[in-house]
Amino acid sequence: MMASKGARILAYTVRHLYLYKRSLPRLMEVFYWPILDLVVWGFVSIYLSRQEGSLPDFITFFLGALILWDILFRSQQGISVSFLEDVWSRNLLNIFVSPLSPAEYITSLLFLSIVKLLLTSAVMVTLAWLLYSFNIFILGFALIPLVVNLIVMGWSIGIITTALIMRYGQEAEVLAWGIALLFQPVSAVFYPVEVLPGWVRSIALFVPSSHVFEGMREVVAGGGGVPISNIVWAASLNCAYITVSIIFFWWNFKVVKRKGLLAKVGE
């Protein structure tokens, strides 16, 4: 039984990966935009660091934040955009009348997200080192829990986005491209949480990514170590949010199935 489930998950994941083999637009989604962000903002950070001699760690803060933010953004899009490809190809109904269960479908999207994330991150980390002599691994062991928390948060956003698109159709598709950006201001990606207004800081307290980026700056400024408090906060919030997102997806799937809307998704 478990073997058959694993085979279905693997088959669906591989099916999506085959689409990238000879598709330039799909490859641009994985590589082009992250590389463009890194090149443009990397040179901006170099310029600003030369103007502000009092900020010797500016490049480290900025490029580290840029790479980590892209991990969150791509983990969300790895789920949402892959789901949209099934919507655009009118393949969603075929998938859910097959033996593939909703849980297996979501698991396949998570695996697909990881593969795309590994490819994108490898390119960004390599270019950051070649172009700016920046090594993200200066974060040491702390890098692992920080990255994991960003991925899980991205998954939570992606699953909720997928559920909304499945429920409301074409009018909700725009969420796949922009919903993660709504969290950027309160995530304190490029600046500390303390610069935010008081009421915004209260919101940031309940956003896992804000704790991740605060932890990253703590590690860079302190020269190492693991920001235990930030990681525990982020992990606790992520556990709650990923649970809520899965329940939300399952509830919307049942509603869509009961109302017969599955065949109309994307119309």
Backbone torsions as a table, in degrees:
resi	resn	phi	psi	omega
1	MET	NA	-49.6	179.3
2	MET	-63.8	-36.2	179.8
3	ALA	-64.7	-40.9	179.6
4	SER	-66.9	-37.8	176.5
5	LYS	-63.0	-45.8	179.0
6	GLY	-61.2	-37.7	179.9
7	ALA	-66.5	-39.9	179.5
8	ARG	-66.8	-42.3	179.2
9	ILE	-62.8	-45.9	179.9
10	LEU	-63.5	-42.0	-178.5
11	ALA	-61.7	-43.9	-179.2
12	TYR	-68.4	-38.4	178.2
13	THR	-63.1	-47.0	179.7
14	VAL	-63.8	-36.1	178.5
15	ARG	-57.0	-42.9	178.6
16	HIS	-69.8	-38.5	-178.9
17	LEU	-64.5	-33.1	177.2
18	TYR	-61.3	-29.8	-179.4
19	LEU	-65.9	-26.0	-177.9
20	TYR	-83.5	-12.8	-172.9
21	LYS	-60.9	-42.2	-176.9
22	ARG	-129.5	33.7	-178.8
23	SER	-121.5	104.4	-179.6
24	LEU	-63.2	-44.3	178.3
25	PRO	-57.4	-39.7	179.5
26	ARG	-68.2	-37.9	177.7
27	LEU	-67.1	-34.3	176.8
28	MET	-63.8	-37.8	177.7
29	GLU	-60.1	-38.4	-176.6
30	VAL	-79.2	-39.1	-170.7
31	PHE	-113.3	-42.2	-168.3
32	TYR	-62.8	-54.5	-175.3
33	TRP	-66.8	-41.6	175.8
34	PRO	-61.2	-40.5	179.7
35	ILE	-65.9	-41.9	179.2
36	LEU	-61.0	-44.3	177.6
37	ASP	-59.2	-45.0	-177.2
38	LEU	-64.2	-44.2	-178.5
39	VAL	-65.4	-50.2	-176.3
40	VAL	-64.4	-54.4	-175.9
41	TRP	-73.4	-23.4	175.1
42	GLY	-65.6	-45.0	178.8
43	PHE	-69.5	-34.2	175.2
44	VAL	-61.6	-43.5	-179.0
45	SER	-65.5	-36.5	177.2
46	ILE	-64.4	-43.6	179.2
47	TYR	-60.9	-48.4	-177.8
48	LEU	-65.6	-36.3	-179.6
49	SER	-66.3	-30.8	177.7
50	ARG	-74.1	-26.7	178.7
51	GLN	-82.2	-28.4	-176.5
52	GLU	-113.9	87.4	-178.6
53	GLY	-64.7	-16.6	-178.6
54	SER	-82.5	-1.2	-179.1
55	LEU	-119.4	69.9	-175.6
56	PRO	-64.9	-23.4	-178.3
57	ASP	-98.6	16.3	-175.0
58	PHE	-59.1	-47.1	-177.7
59	ILE	-62.8	-40.9	180.0
60	THR	-63.0	-46.4	178.5
61	PHE	-60.9	-47.4	-171.5
62	PHE	-71.6	-50.7	-177.8
63	LEU	-68.3	-36.5	176.0
64	GLY	-62.1	-43.7	178.9
65	ALA	-65.3	-39.7	-179.0
66	LEU	-62.9	-44.3	-179.6
67	ILE	-67.0	-43.1	-179.7
68	LEU	-67.2	-39.6	177.9
69	TRP	-63.2	-39.5	179.8
70	ASP	-64.2	-30.3	175.9
71	ILE	-62.9	-45.5	178.0
72	LEU	-62.9	-48.0	-176.1
73	PHE	-62.2	-43.7	-178.0
74	ARG	-73.0	-31.6	177.3
75	SER	-67.0	-35.4	175.7
76	GLN	-69.1	-46.3	-178.3
77	GLN	-70.1	-27.8	177.6
78	GLY	-58.8	-30.4	177.1
79	ILE	-88.3	-51.6	-173.8
80	SER	-63.7	-47.4	-176.6
81	VAL	-69.8	-36.5	177.1
82	SER	-63.6	-39.3	175.7
83	PHE	-64.3	-41.1	-179.9
84	LEU	-63.4	-33.2	178.3
85	GLU	-63.1	-35.4	175.4
86	ASP	-69.7	-35.5	178.4
87	VAL	-66.3	-48.3	-177.3
88	TRP	-63.6	-34.3	-179.2
89	SER	-86.3	4.4	-178.7
90	ARG	55.3	39.7	-175.8
91	ASN	-105.7	-2.6	-173.5
92	LEU	-64.6	-42.8	-179.8
93	LEU	-63.8	-40.5	178.3
94	ASN	-60.9	-37.7	-178.9
95	ILE	-65.5	-44.8	-173.3
96	PHE	-86.0	-3.4	168.8
97	VAL	-96.6	-4.3	174.9
98	SER	-83.8	174.5	178.6
99	PRO	-66.2	-9.4	-179.3
100	LEU	-67.9	120.0	-179.0
101	SER	-83.9	162.7	176.6
102	PRO	-56.7	-38.6	179.0
103	ALA	-64.1	-41.6	178.8
104	GLU	-68.0	-35.2	178.6
105	TYR	-63.2	-48.5	179.1
106	ILE	-63.0	-41.3	178.2
107	THR	-60.4	-40.4	177.5
108	SER	-62.0	-41.5	178.6
109	LEU	-64.6	-35.2	177.8
110	LEU	-65.4	-43.6	178.2
111	PHE	-63.7	-41.4	178.4
112	LEU	-62.8	-39.5	177.2
113	SER	-61.3	-40.9	179.9
114	ILE	-64.2	-43.9	-179.5
115	VAL	-60.8	-48.1	-179.3
116	LYS	-64.9	-37.1	-179.9
117	LEU	-66.1	-41.3	178.9
118	LEU	-62.6	-42.2	179.9
119	LEU	-64.4	-48.7	-178.8
120	THR	-63.8	-46.0	-177.6
121	SER	-64.4	-38.8	179.6
122	ALA	-61.1	-42.1	179.4
123	VAL	-67.4	-44.6	-178.1
124	MET	-65.5	-44.0	179.8
125	VAL	-63.0	-41.9	179.8
126	THR	-65.2	-45.4	-179.9
127	LEU	-66.4	-37.8	178.0
128	ALA	-61.3	-36.6	179.1
129	TRP	-73.3	-41.8	-177.6
130	LEU	-72.2	-41.7	-174.2
131	LEU	-85.2	-36.3	-171.6
132	TYR	-124.6	5.2	-178.2
133	SER	55.7	33.9	178.6
134	PHE	-102.0	129.4	-179.3
135	ASN	-116.4	109.7	-178.9
136	ILE	-63.0	-19.7	-176.5
137	PHE	-77.5	0.7	172.7
138	ILE	-65.2	-16.8	177.0
139	LEU	-71.4	-13.3	175.8
140	GLY	67.2	-146.9	-177.2
141	PHE	-63.5	-26.5	-179.8
142	ALA	-61.7	-22.6	-178.3
143	LEU	-60.1	-36.3	-175.6
144	ILE	-63.2	-57.3	-180.0
145	PRO	-65.6	-30.4	178.0
146	LEU	-65.2	-46.3	-179.9
147	VAL	-66.3	-43.2	-179.6
148	VAL	-59.0	-42.1	179.2
149	ASN	-64.8	-37.8	177.8
150	LEU	-67.3	-39.8	179.1
151	ILE	-63.5	-45.3	-178.5
152	VAL	-65.0	-38.8	176.9
153	MET	-64.0	-42.5	177.1
154	GLY	-61.0	-39.6	176.8
155	TRP	-61.9	-43.6	-179.1
156	SER	-59.8	-45.7	178.8
157	ILE	-64.3	-41.6	-178.8
158	GLY	-64.4	-41.0	-180.0
159	ILE	-66.6	-42.9	178.1
160	ILE	-64.2	-41.8	177.3
161	THR	-60.4	-43.9	178.7
162	THR	-60.5	-42.5	179.3
163	ALA	-63.2	-40.9	-179.6
164	LEU	-67.5	-40.6	178.4
165	ILE	-65.4	-40.9	179.4
166	MET	-63.8	-35.9	-176.8
167	ARG	-79.4	-43.1	-171.1
168	TYR	-109.2	-3.4	172.1
169	GLY	75.9	-147.2	-169.8
170	GLN	-59.5	-35.1	-177.1
171	GLU	-66.0	-17.1	-179.8
172	ALA	-100.6	-0.1	-175.9
173	GLU	-63.5	-29.2	-179.3
174	VAL	-60.0	-24.8	180.0
175	LEU	-61.6	-28.7	-178.6
176	ALA	-62.6	-27.6	-175.6
177	TRP	-97.5	-25.7	-171.1
178	GLY	-121.8	-10.3	-171.6
179	ILE	-66.1	-34.9	179.7
180	ALA	-65.5	-32.5	-179.5
181	LEU	-66.4	-22.0	177.3
182	LEU	-64.4	-24.6	-179.0
183	PHE	-87.8	-11.5	-174.9
184	GLN	-62.3	-45.6	-179.2
185	PRO	-59.0	-38.3	-178.1
186	VAL	-91.0	0.0	177.1
187	SER	-87.0	-10.7	179.6
188	ALA	52.4	50.8	-175.7
189	VAL	-66.5	-48.0	-173.7
190	PHE	-110.2	7.9	-178.7
191	TYR	-152.9	156.7	179.9
192	PRO	-71.7	156.3	-179.9
193	VAL	-61.5	-29.1	-175.0
194	GLU	-65.0	-18.0	179.6
195	VAL	-81.9	-10.8	-179.3
196	LEU	-76.7	151.5	173.4
197	PRO	-59.9	158.2	-174.7
198	GLY	-54.5	-46.1	-177.3
199	TRP	-70.4	-28.4	177.3
200	VAL	-73.9	-35.5	176.3
201	ARG	-61.4	-34.5	178.1
202	SER	-64.5	-36.7	177.0
203	ILE	-70.2	-43.6	-178.5
204	ALA	-59.8	-28.6	179.9
205	LEU	-59.9	-27.8	-177.0
206	PHE	-104.2	15.0	176.2
207	VAL	-108.6	115.6	-175.9
208	PRO	-56.0	-38.6	-176.0
209	SER	-64.4	-29.4	178.5
210	SER	-63.6	-37.6	177.8
211	HIS	-70.4	-33.4	178.3
212	VAL	-65.2	-47.8	-177.4
213	PHE	-72.1	-32.3	172.4
214	GLU	-64.0	-40.4	177.6
215	GLY	-64.2	-39.9	178.2
216	MET	-60.6	-45.9	-179.8
217	ARG	-66.4	-34.1	177.2
218	GLU	-63.5	-41.3	179.6
219	VAL	-66.6	-45.8	-178.8
220	VAL	-64.2	-45.0	-178.7
221	ALA	-68.7	-33.7	-177.6
222	GLY	-89.9	-6.5	177.2
223	GLY	80.6	17.0	177.8
224	GLY	140.7	-166.4	-179.0
225	GLY	87.0	174.4	-179.3
226	VAL	-119.7	122.2	-179.9
227	PRO	-75.6	80.7	-172.9
228	ILE	-55.9	-47.3	-176.7
229	SER	-59.7	-46.6	-179.6
230	ASN	-64.4	-40.4	-178.3
231	ILE	-67.8	-41.6	179.4
232	VAL	-64.0	-43.5	177.5
233	TRP	-59.5	-49.5	-178.3
234	ALA	-62.7	-43.7	-178.6
235	ALA	-65.0	-39.7	179.6
236	SER	-64.0	-45.2	178.6
237	LEU	-64.4	-41.3	-179.0
238	ASN	-64.8	-38.1	177.2
239	CYS	-59.1	-42.4	179.6
240	ALA	-68.3	-44.6	-174.4
241	TYR	-71.1	-38.6	179.8
242	ILE	-67.5	-34.3	176.6
243	THR	-65.6	-46.3	178.9
244	VAL	-62.1	-41.1	-177.9
245	SER	-64.9	-39.7	179.2
246	ILE	-67.2	-43.4	177.0
247	ILE	-62.0	-42.1	-179.7
248	PHE	-62.8	-43.2	178.5
249	PHE	-63.3	-46.0	-177.7
250	TRP	-62.8	-41.3	179.6
251	TRP	-64.5	-44.7	179.3
252	ASN	-66.5	-36.1	177.6
253	PHE	-62.5	-42.0	178.8
254	LYS	-64.6	-40.1	179.0
255	VAL	-65.1	-46.5	-179.7
256	VAL	-62.1	-41.3	-180.0
257	LYS	-66.3	-41.9	-178.8
258	ARG	-66.4	-36.5	-178.0
259	LYS	-88.5	-2.7	179.7
260	GLY	69.2	32.0	-176.4
261	LEU	-91.8	-6.8	-173.5
262	LEU	-60.0	-40.3	-178.9
263	ALA	-72.0	-14.7	-176.4
264	LYS	-100.4	-1.1	180.0
265	VAL	-61.7	128.8	179.5
266	GLY	96.1	-7.1	179.9
267	GLU	-92.2	NA	NA
